[in-house]
Amino acid sequence: MSTLWHGRFAGGPAEALQQLNDSLPFDQRMFREDVAGSRAHVAMLGSVDLLSSNEVEVVLAALDAVEAELANGSFVFVPSDEDIHTAVERRVTEIAGPPGAKLHTGRSRNDQVATDVRLWTLAAIDEISELVVRLASTLGRKADAAGDHYLPGYTHLQQAQPVLLAHHLLAHGWALLRDIDRLADARVRVDVSPLGAGALAGSSLPLDADLVAENLGFAARFENSLDAVSDRDFVAETLFALTLLGVHLSRIGEEFVLWSSTEFGFVSLDDAFSTGSSMLPQKKNPDVAELARGKAGRLIGNLTGLLATMKNLPLAYNKDLQEDKEPLFDSVDTMRLTLLALDGMIDTIVFNHEAMEKSADSPYAAAIDLAEFLVARGMPFRDSHAVVGGLVREALAGEGALEELVAQHPELGPDAAALLRPGVPVQNRTTSGGAGPAAVATQRQRFAEALAARVP
């Protein structure tokens, strides 16, 4: 069995080494990127007269044929194909003959794989960003449709103040816009071509790394060959952006798990985005929301695993870096499916406004409005807090309904008691960015504008 490095060795690799070393089972998904990088490399070799025009033509035609075989599934892998790079080069040489053996001139798998991963990551970031925009747009539409309907807002998972449903949905929307920005920012550092760095120190051949970078559409080329082949910061940074996005989706999932429960009853899930029980006929389970919550742990594991792999690696390339691709591929695949499913679940969800508003209409949720009523009349806030807290304690002790106690209080009275009526507290949230109707109307417009600015 022949390898790319067989000349140095008298015998072939042990089976255990072969199985541990080979990355083809997972890196073959980068075949388009590998062929693209090879095309740019061949064109550059021709431009600096390391390949004749006829050799360039023959090798490029072979690359086209290999890409077609890989795309339609007719490509036949052989045991010596350690990775997608080896497989492509081997097949190109079979098709092109001696010119194919020149494909690797001035190139190492070290700069080749770094190039492939960067090209693949650029496309993955673009795809995931589009899906995040789509989910944010769905939340925006749902917020627009929610009108002035409201529900309890929570701190410590205890009812705090009523908020408009639109306000609550857009809270998740703004977090997603930050995720889009983080992905875009990470993309800047992905968009650098390593091709031309060689194994670690460049080449004595007259290679043109700038031309290769330009032909591949990179924004820049590497500045330091050691750094170019050893840098996986861009993978870690992309994984971080995906992981924080996953944490945000987990938070959304958790809320919809709660809201769809019998105890809350705030939403009804569409059958297409729910599952049943194998034993209990009455069940309708929020599996999409639960999986969105659960997948965050997987994403966190991928990120921390790669960071642990990168720790203490000396310059330049080490085989440890082969461990970058599986967590990257898995996180992108996980995020793609999660975004699609969660978007479908939210797009088809039905809100039970009556249940939400009934839960939000507890007079205790307007306690802060009573305190601020007293503040507006000149009482220090800590004193007003104590006055209202005392009335709440009396009401909970059964000494009277809170509205009655407020109406009878000498410093509050009927005007203050009117603040406790259903639907009134949320109307009193008037500050910018707050949960009241006027502020949310402005917010909805600003969100739509911010989202439109991020549409690819």
C-alpha positions, 0 to 999 in steps of 0.5 A, spaced: 500 500 500 503 506 497 502 512 501 504 520 500 510 519 504 512 511 503 519 513 500 522 514 507 519 508 510 521 500 508 514 498 510 507 500 510 503 502 516 501 497 521 493 496 521 492 500 528 496 506 526 492 506 519 485 506 522 487 511 528 491 516 522 486 516 517 481 521 517 477 520 510 471 517 513 469 524 516 474 529 511 471 527 505 465 532 506 471 537 504 472 534 497 469 540 493 474 545 497 479 540 496 478 540 489 477 548 489 484 549 492 487 544 487 485 548 481 487 554 484 494 551 486 495 548 479 493 555 475 498 558 480 503 553 478 502 554 471 503 562 472 510 561 475 512 556 469 512 550 474 507 547 469 506 547 462 500 550 459 498 543 457 500 540 463 495 545 467 489 543 462 490 536 463 490 536 471 485 541 471 480 536 466 482 531 471 480 535 477 473 536 474 473 529 473 474 527 480 470 532 483 464 529 478 465 522 481 465 524 488 459 528 487 455 523 483 458 517 488 462 513 483 468 515 486 472 508 488 476 509 494 482 505 496 485 503 502 491 507 501 487 513 501 488 516 508 484 522 507 480 526 502 487 530 499 490 523 498 484 520 495 484 526 490 491 526 488 491 519 487 485 519 482 488 525 479 494 522 477 491 516 475 487 520 470 492 525 468 498 521 468 505 524 469 502 531 470 498 529 475 504 527 479 506 534 479 499 537 483 503 537 490 508 541 487 510 546 493 504 544 497 504 540 503 498 537 506 499 542 512 497 548 508 492 544 504 488 541 509 488 548 513 485 551 506 480 546 505 477 547 513 477 555 512 473 554 505 468 549 508 468 554 514 466 560 510 461 556 507 458 553 513 458 560 517 454 563 511 449 557 511 448 558 519 447 565 519 442 565 514 438 560 518 439 565 524 436 570 520 430 566 518 429 564 525 430 571 528 425 573 522 420 568 525 420 571 532 419 578 529 413 576 525 410 573 531 412 579 535 408 583 530 402 579 530 402 579 538 399 586 538 398 588 545 397 581 548 401 580 554 404 575 559 407 574 566 415 576 566 419 572 570 425 573 575 428 567 578 422 563 575 417 567 579 412 572 576 415 579 576 411 584 572 407 583 566 410 584 559 407 584 552 408 578 548 412 581 543 417 584 548 418 577 550 419 574 543 424 580 541 428 579 547 430 572 544 430 576 537 436 581 539 440 575 542 440 572 535 442 578 532 448 578 536 449 571 534 449 573 527 454 579 528 459 574 532 459 569 526 460 575 521 466 577 526 469 570 526 468 570 519 473 575 518 479 571 521 477 565 517 477 569 511 485 568 510 488 563 505 494 559 508 496 556 501 503 557 500 505 556 507 508 549 505 509 544 511 511 550 515 516 554 512 514 556 505 518 554 499 524 555 495 520 555 488 517 561 486 510 560 488 505 566 488 501 565 495 497 572 493 494 569 486 492 563 490 488 567 495 485 571 490 483 566 485 480 562 491 476 568 493 480 569 500 480 576 503 487 576 505 493 571 505 497 568 511 503 573 513 507 567 517 508 560 515 508 557 521 502 560 524 498 559 517 499 551 518 498 551 526 492 556 527 486 553 529 483 559 532 478 560 527 475 553 528 475 555 536 472 562 535 467 559 530 465 553 535 464 559 540 459 563 536 455 556 534 456 554 542 453 561 544 448 561 539 446 554 541 445 556 549 440 562 546 436 556 543 437 552 549 434 558 553 428 559 547 427 551 548 426 551 555 421 557 555 417 553 550 417 547 554 414 550 560 409 554 556 407 548 553 406 544 560 399 543 563 401 548 568 402 554 564 398 552 558 401 558 554 402 555 547 399 549 543 404 546 539 403 543 532 403 536 531 408 536 526 413 539 531 411 535 537 411 527 539 407 522 542 408 517 548 409 510 547 405 509 553 401 514 555 396 516 549 394 523 552 401 526 551 404 531 546 411 532 548 415 538 546 421 534 543 424 540 538 424 544 544 427 539 549 432 537 543 434 545 542 435 545 550 439 538 550 444 540 544 447 546 547 451 540 552 453 537 545 456 544 542 459 546 549 463 539 549 465 540 542 468 547 544 471 545 550 474 539 547 478 542 541 480 548 546 483 542 550 486 539 544 489 546 542 492 547 549 500 546 549 501 544 542 508 546 539 509 550 533 508 548 527 503 542 525 501 537 529 497 531 528 493 533 534 490 538 529 486 533 525 481 533 531 479 540 529 474 537 524 469 532 527 467 537 532 466 543 527 462 538 522 458 536 528 457 543 531 455 545 524 450 539 523 447 540 529 446 547 529 443 547 522 438 541 524 436 545 531 435 552 527 430 549 522 426 545 527 426 550 532 424 555 526 418 550 524 416 549 531 415 557 533 412 559 526 406 554 527 405 555 534 399 557 537 399 562 543 393 561 548 393 569 550 387 568 555 391 563 559 397 568 559 393 574 560 389 571 566 396 569 569 399 576 568 393 579 571 395 577 579 394 584 583 401 582 586 404 583 579 403 591 579 406 592 586 412 596 583 406 600 580 404 602 587 411 603 590 412 608 584 405 611 585 408 613 592 415 615 589 411 620 584 408 623 590 415 625 593 416 618 598 423 615 598 423 609 594 425 605 600 419 607 604 414 606 598 417 599 597 416 598 605 409 600 605 407 596 599 411 590 601 407 591 608 400 591 604 402 585 600 404 581 607 397 583 610 393 580 603 397 574 603 395 573 611 388 573 609 387 580 612 383 583 606 384 583 598 390 587 596 386 592 592 381 593 598 387 594 602 390 599 597 384 603 596 383 604 604 390 606 605 391 613 606 397 614 602 394 610 596 387 610 595 382 609 589 387 612 584 392 607 586 388 601 587 386 602 579 393 600 577 391 593 580 386 592 574 387 587 569 391 590 563 393 596 566 400 595 569 403 593 562 400 599 559 404 603 565 411 601 562 413 607 558 421 607 558 425 606 552 426 599 551 421 597 556 415 592 555 409 597 554 405 598 548 409 605 545 416 602 547 415 596 544 412 599 537 418 603 537 422 596 538 419 592 533 421 597 528 428 598 530 428 590 530 426 590 523 431 595 521 436 591 525 434 585 522 434 587 515 441 590 515 444 583 517 440 579 511 446 576 507 
